[in-house]
Amino acid sequence: MESNLISIKEEELAMLLTDIKNKYGYNFKEYSETSLTRRINRIFIINRIPSYAELHYKVLNDTDFFGNFLEAVTAVSYTHLTLPTNREV
């Protein structure tokens, strides 16, 4: 069964992150490549983006889209956080 899902390639990810750093000043160097790849692949699906070229264009030319992209890529999943059990009140 052939999948039509878009998946960002390693070299595309590197190019996109370099271009984001150059245009907006955001540096994702300390982020996990695996996590970034997973989150960006999810952006392809949610926004129905058919190609890397379109994603790249939208990130660099549509500031509203970039804001949503940034939020999706940097969001913390609270389901993985544990609250301390002994909190001072």
Buried (B, 14 or more C-beta within 10 A) or exposed (E): EEEEEBEBEEEBBEBBBEEBEEEEEEEBEEEEEEEBBEBBBEBBEEBEBEEBEBBBEBBBEEEEBBEBBBEBBEEEEEEEEEEEEEEEE
